[in-house]
Amino acid sequence: MLVTLIRRYSKPYLPYIWAVIFFQLASTIAALYLPSLNAQIIDEGVSRGDTDYIWRTGG
């Protein structure tokens, strides 16, 4: 019964629901990629003193 109600009344909001799902997925992927990116910046840029690499990768 609950599923039927949700299907019936959520139809006008489906684009918004899909947008939330998409942006939440993008946010999760970015949050999981960030530690790897930080490690890469530290290993390649900070340890070698390559500020150009830090700016390119961080940007």
A tleap script that builds the chain and sets N, CA, C and O, in Angstrom:
source leaprc.protein.ff14SB
mol = sequence {
  NMET LEU VAL THR LEU ILE ARG ARG TYR SER
  LYS PRO TYR LEU PRO TYR ILE TRP ALA VAL
  ILE PHE PHE GLN LEU ALA SER THR ILE ALA
  ALA LEU TYR LEU PRO SER LEU ASN ALA GLN
  ILE ILE ASP GLU GLY VAL SER ARG GLY ASP
  THR ASP TYR ILE TRP ARG THR GLY CGLY
}
set mol.1.N position { 0.820 -1.188 0.000 }
set mol.1.CA position { 0.000 0.000 0.000 }
set mol.1.C position { 0.868 1.257 0.000 }
set mol.1.O position { 0.583 2.218 -0.715 }
set mol.2.N position { 1.915 1.242 0.797 }
set mol.2.CA position { 2.788 2.405 0.857 }
set mol.2.C position { 3.493 2.647 -0.471 }
set mol.2.O position { 3.641 3.788 -0.909 }
set mol.3.N position { 3.924 1.569 -1.101 }
set mol.3.CA position { 4.607 1.692 -2.394 }
set mol.3.C position { 3.653 2.277 -3.430 }
set mol.3.O position { 4.065 3.100 -4.247 }
set mol.4.N position { 2.424 1.877 -3.410 }
set mol.4.CA position { 1.427 2.405 -4.341 }
set mol.4.C position { 1.232 3.906 -4.138 }
set mol.4.O position { 1.149 4.662 -5.105 }
set mol.5.N position { 1.160 4.326 -2.901 }
set mol.5.CA position { 1.019 5.759 -2.613 }
set mol.5.C position { 2.244 6.545 -3.068 }
set mol.5.O position { 2.116 7.631 -3.633 }
set mol.6.N position { 3.416 6.002 -2.824 }
set mol.6.CA position { 4.634 6.697 -3.230 }
set mol.6.C position { 4.696 6.811 -4.741 }
set mol.6.O position { 5.040 7.873 -5.260 }
set mol.7.N position { 4.376 5.758 -5.453 }
set mol.7.CA position { 4.390 5.802 -6.918 }
set mol.7.C position { 3.396 6.814 -7.454 }
set mol.7.O position { 3.688 7.540 -8.405 }
set mol.8.N position { 2.251 6.861 -6.857 }
set mol.8.CA position { 1.195 7.742 -7.358 }
set mol.8.C position { 1.554 9.221 -7.153 }
set mol.8.O position { 1.397 10.033 -8.065 }
set mol.9.N position { 2.026 9.555 -5.981 }
set mol.9.CA position { 2.225 10.962 -5.650 }
set mol.9.C position { 3.633 11.478 -5.952 }
set mol.9.O position { 3.881 12.679 -5.847 }
set mol.10.N position { 4.541 10.607 -6.318 }
set mol.10.CA position { 5.897 11.071 -6.616 }
set mol.10.C position { 6.124 11.319 -8.109 }
set mol.10.O position { 7.178 11.825 -8.492 }
set mol.11.N position { 5.165 10.976 -8.944 }
set mol.11.CA position { 5.355 11.129 -10.390 }
set mol.11.C position { 5.698 12.557 -10.816 }
set mol.11.O position { 6.572 12.728 -11.666 }
set mol.12.N position { 5.052 13.588 -10.268 }
set mol.12.CA position { 5.430 14.947 -10.714 }
set mol.12.C position { 6.841 15.339 -10.266 }
set mol.12.O position { 7.427 16.278 -10.805 }
set mol.13.N position { 7.377 14.625 -9.291 }
set mol.13.CA position { 8.673 14.989 -8.728 }
set mol.13.C position { 9.813 14.091 -9.216 }
set mol.13.O position { 10.931 14.194 -8.711 }
set mol.14.N position { 9.553 13.224 -10.176 }
set mol.14.CA position { 10.577 12.293 -10.647 }
set mol.14.C position { 11.846 12.975 -11.167 }
set mol.14.O position { 12.940 12.492 -10.876 }
set mol.15.N position { 11.752 14.066 -11.916 }
set mol.15.CA position { 13.008 14.723 -12.341 }
set mol.15.C position { 13.845 15.201 -11.154 }
set mol.15.O position { 15.073 15.114 -11.174 }
set mol.16.N position { 13.175 15.702 -10.134 }
set mol.16.CA position { 13.895 16.169 -8.950 }
set mol.16.C position { 14.510 15.000 -8.181 }
set mol.16.O position { 15.620 15.108 -7.660 }
set mol.17.N position { 13.801 13.911 -8.116 }
set mol.17.CA position { 14.318 12.717 -7.428 }
set mol.17.C position { 15.549 12.191 -8.154 }
set mol.17.O position { 16.542 11.837 -7.520 }
set mol.18.N position { 15.488 12.138 -9.490 }
set mol.18.CA position { 16.644 11.673 -10.252 }
set mol.18.C position { 17.814 12.648 -10.120 }
set mol.18.O position { 18.968 12.221 -10.072 }
set mol.19.N position { 17.533 13.939 -10.060 }
set mol.19.CA position { 18.600 14.927 -9.875 }
set mol.19.C position { 19.281 14.745 -8.524 }
set mol.19.O position { 20.506 14.827 -8.428 }
set mol.20.N position { 18.498 14.500 -7.487 }
set mol.20.CA position { 19.074 14.263 -6.161 }
set mol.20.C position { 19.940 13.008 -6.171 }
set mol.20.O position { 21.032 13.005 -5.601 }
set mol.21.N position { 19.470 11.960 -6.802 }
set mol.21.CA position { 20.247 10.721 -6.875 }
set mol.21.C position { 21.551 10.962 -7.635 }
set mol.21.O position { 22.611 10.506 -7.208 }
set mol.22.N position { 21.477 11.667 -8.741 }
set mol.22.CA position { 22.671 11.946 -9.540 }
set mol.22.C position { 23.687 12.776 -8.757 }
set mol.22.O position { 24.869 12.435 -8.713 }
set mol.23.N position { 23.227 13.864 -8.139 }
set mol.23.CA position { 24.155 14.727 -7.408 }
set mol.23.C position { 24.703 14.047 -6.164 }
set mol.23.O position { 25.845 14.301 -5.782 }
set mol.24.N position { 23.929 13.203 -5.533 }
set mol.24.CA position { 24.422 12.459 -4.384 }
set mol.24.C position { 25.500 11.467 -4.820 }
set mol.24.O position { 26.504 11.298 -4.127 }
set mol.25.N position { 25.300 10.819 -5.952 }
set mol.25.CA position { 26.302 9.913 -6.489 }
set mol.25.C position { 27.587 10.659 -6.838 }
set mol.25.O position { 28.684 10.191 -6.532 }
set mol.26.N position { 27.452 11.809 -7.474 }
set mol.26.CA position { 28.629 12.614 -7.816 }
set mol.26.C position { 29.363 13.074 -6.563 }
set mol.26.O position { 30.594 13.085 -6.537 }
set mol.27.N position { 28.637 13.446 -5.546 }
set mol.27.CA position { 29.243 13.871 -4.289 }
set mol.27.C position { 29.995 12.728 -3.622 }
set mol.27.O position { 31.088 12.929 -3.092 }
set mol.28.N position { 29.425 11.546 -3.644 }
set mol.28.CA position { 30.076 10.381 -3.042 }
set mol.28.C position { 31.355 10.023 -3.791 }
set mol.28.O position { 32.375 9.716 -3.173 }
set mol.29.N position { 31.303 10.062 -5.113 }
set mol.29.CA position { 32.499 9.766 -5.907 }
set mol.29.C position { 33.593 10.793 -5.630 }
set mol.29.O position { 34.761 10.432 -5.488 }
set mol.30.N position { 33.223 12.067 -5.554 }
set mol.30.CA position { 34.217 13.109 -5.270 }
set mol.30.C position { 34.817 12.941 -3.883 }
set mol.30.O position { 36.021 13.125 -3.705 }
set mol.31.N position { 33.994 12.593 -2.898 }
set mol.31.CA position { 34.496 12.393 -1.537 }
set mol.31.C position { 35.433 11.198 -1.450 }
set mol.31.O position { 36.385 11.217 -0.670 }
set mol.32.N position { 35.180 10.165 -2.232 }
set mol.32.CA position { 36.058 9.003 -2.231 }
set mol.32.C position { 37.353 9.257 -3.015 }
set mol.32.O position { 38.375 8.633 -2.729 }
set mol.33.N position { 37.323 10.148 -3.979 }
set mol.33.CA position { 38.497 10.449 -4.792 }
set mol.33.C position { 39.430 11.441 -4.099 }
set mol.33.O position { 40.626 11.458 -4.388 }
set mol.34.N position { 38.918 12.254 -3.206 }
set mol.34.CA position { 39.691 13.321 -2.580 }
set mol.34.C position { 40.924 12.833 -1.828 }
set mol.34.O position { 41.982 13.436 -2.005 }
set mol.35.N position { 40.872 11.793 -1.006 }
set mol.35.CA position { 42.102 11.345 -0.332 }
set mol.35.C position { 43.192 10.897 -1.317 }
set mol.35.O position { 44.376 11.143 -1.086 }
set mol.36.N position { 42.798 10.255 -2.391 }
set mol.36.CA position { 43.767 9.837 -3.401 }
set mol.36.C position { 44.403 11.057 -4.063 }
set mol.36.O position { 45.606 11.070 -4.325 }
set mol.37.N position { 43.610 12.058 -4.328 }
set mol.37.CA position { 44.117 13.280 -4.942 }
set mol.37.C position { 45.076 13.999 -4.000 }
set mol.37.O position { 46.122 14.480 -4.434 }
set mol.38.N position { 44.735 14.075 -2.727 }
set mol.38.CA position { 45.621 14.703 -1.753 }
set mol.38.C position { 46.945 13.956 -1.654 }
set mol.38.O position { 48.003 14.581 -1.598 }
set mol.39.N position { 46.899 12.638 -1.631 }
set mol.39.CA position { 48.129 11.853 -1.561 }
set mol.39.C position { 48.988 12.070 -2.802 }
set mol.39.O position { 50.213 12.159 -2.715 }
set mol.40.N position { 48.343 12.152 -3.936 }
set mol.40.CA position { 49.071 12.372 -5.185 }
set mol.40.C position { 49.750 13.744 -5.174 }
set mol.40.O position { 50.899 13.868 -5.599 }
set mol.41.N position { 49.058 14.759 -4.699 }
set mol.41.CA position { 49.633 16.100 -4.621 }
set mol.41.C position { 50.824 16.112 -3.662 }
set mol.41.O position { 51.849 16.729 -3.955 }
set mol.42.N position { 50.697 15.447 -2.542 }
set mol.42.CA position { 51.791 15.421 -1.569 }
set mol.42.C position { 52.979 14.633 -2.117 }
set mol.42.O position { 54.120 15.084 -2.011 }
set mol.43.N position { 52.725 13.467 -2.699 }
set mol.43.CA position { 53.817 12.631 -3.208 }
set mol.43.C position { 54.538 13.256 -4.395 }
set mol.43.O position { 55.768 13.248 -4.455 }
set mol.44.N position { 53.790 13.786 -5.320 }
set mol.44.CA position { 54.392 14.313 -6.556 }
set mol.44.C position { 54.800 15.779 -6.445 }
set mol.44.O position { 55.822 16.183 -6.999 }
set mol.45.N position { 54.016 16.567 -5.741 }
set mol.45.CA position { 54.275 18.007 -5.736 }
set mol.45.C position { 55.024 18.500 -4.526 }
set mol.45.O position { 56.057 19.156 -4.666 }
set mol.46.N position { 54.532 18.201 -3.343 }
set mol.46.CA position { 55.115 18.754 -2.128 }
set mol.46.C position { 56.490 18.145 -1.864 }
set mol.46.O position { 57.433 18.865 -1.532 }
set mol.47.N position { 56.610 16.848 -2.006 }
set mol.47.CA position { 57.896 16.203 -1.704 }
set mol.47.C position { 58.994 16.624 -2.683 }
set mol.47.O position { 60.169 16.636 -2.317 }
set mol.48.N position { 58.638 16.961 -3.889 }
set mol.48.CA position { 59.624 17.384 -4.900 }
set mol.48.C position { 59.743 18.903 -4.990 }
set mol.48.O position { 60.631 19.417 -5.669 }
set mol.49.N position { 58.854 19.621 -4.310 }
set mol.49.CA position { 58.886 21.078 -4.380 }
set mol.49.C position { 58.363 21.625 -5.691 }
set mol.49.O position { 58.716 22.738 -6.082 }
set mol.50.N position { 57.542 20.877 -6.362 }
set mol.50.CA position { 57.005 21.272 -7.673 }
set mol.50.C position { 55.674 21.996 -7.482 }
set mol.50.O position { 54.612 21.373 -7.484 }
set mol.51.N position { 55.742 23.309 -7.319 }
set mol.51.CA position { 54.517 24.074 -7.081 }
set mol.51.C position { 53.621 24.125 -8.318 }
set mol.51.O position { 52.400 24.228 -8.200 }
set mol.52.N position { 54.220 24.053 -9.487 }
set mol.52.CA position { 53.412 24.034 -10.714 }
set mol.52.C position { 52.521 22.796 -10.763 }
set mol.52.O position { 51.357 22.885 -11.155 }
set mol.53.N position { 53.053 21.654 -10.373 }
set mol.53.CA position { 52.264 20.418 -10.328 }
set mol.53.C position { 51.144 20.540 -9.312 }
set mol.53.O position { 50.024 20.096 -9.561 }
set mol.54.N position { 51.439 21.136 -8.177 }
set mol.54.CA position { 50.420 21.313 -7.139 }
set mol.54.C position { 49.269 22.156 -7.666 }
set mol.54.O position { 48.104 21.824 -7.448 }
set mol.55.N position { 49.584 23.237 -8.353 }
set mol.55.CA position { 48.536 24.104 -8.883 }
set mol.55.C position { 47.738 23.426 -10.006 }
set mol.55.O position { 46.515 23.550 -10.073 }
set mol.56.N position { 48.449 22.707 -10.884 }
set mol.56.CA position { 47.747 22.017 -11.984 }
set mol.56.C position { 46.827 20.921 -11.470 }
set mol.56.O position { 45.681 20.802 -11.903 }
set mol.57.N position { 47.340 20.122 -10.543 }
set mol.57.CA position { 46.548 19.007 -10.041 }
set mol.57.C position { 45.436 19.489 -9.106 }
set mol.57.O position { 44.315 18.983 -9.163 }
set mol.58.N position { 45.735 20.433 -8.276 }
set mol.58.CA position { 44.729 20.962 -7.354 }
set mol.58.C position { 43.641 21.747 -8.060 }
set mol.58.O position { 42.497 21.789 -7.607 }
set mol.59.N position { 43.994 22.352 -9.144 }
set mol.59.CA position { 43.015 23.148 -9.892 }
set mol.59.C position { 42.115 22.267 -10.692 }
set mol.59.O position { 41.227 22.761 -11.387 }
savepdb mol mol.pdb
quit
